[in-house]
Amino acid sequence: MQQSGLSPSTVAPSHGRARRLAVVTAAAVVAVLLAVVTVVAVQANFASFALPAPPVTGTATSTTEPHATPPGTGLAVGSGRPFLPAPEDGHISEGTVVTPDDDDVPAIARMDPTVLAALREAQTDAGAAGIPFFPVTSGWRNEAYQRWLFEDAVERYGSEEVARQYVATPERSPHVTGDAVDIGSLEAQLWLIEHGSRYGICQTYANERWHFELATEPGGVCPEMKADATA
Ligand SMILES: [Zn+2]
């Protein structure tokens, strides 16, 4: 080996290079660690920001209702979950146009008759105002479907507490009792928000522009909206 012949004067600079190399290596390791920590922090920040976003934020461009097209509708196929909502559970599949007149659709047929009658009357009058019909994205749902929606929301939002802000439990959902309807077009939603009280129909949750219930007498005043489904 060549080292055996090296004098002390040639060894010393070699040690110096080794020290510099060690310093540079340590600096590089620190830089990489900092980069990793930064990336993780940014991702965590993004995740914590993105997760609580509601399925539909109420923007004017959004005309679909999250209950009818839950995030799990597509995911559940491969999720291993045994239940998938079917029309007989009250499910209205995305792309299917259903109106309050569709008696052959369980989501409509199993709604409370009084609620349905009020909705049909409103729809008729809205027609004169240029709203062709009320597209219903969800009406009656059975318990299994509602539970599936809720469990899907728990997965999506990470906790039951947050999920309850967007999806009611089967025990609390007015959809399960047939007392609620979700309307899928913005113009129909806005018409109902403005004129629904004539028929006793009111938006009941401030964070669900599409969700209506019979909440006052025809011609009455709608009660103050609840903030969300937890209220
Ligand atoms: Zn609803």
Residues whose N, C-alpha, C, O or C-beta is under 5 A from the ligand:
A	BS01	ZN	A180 V181 D182 H211
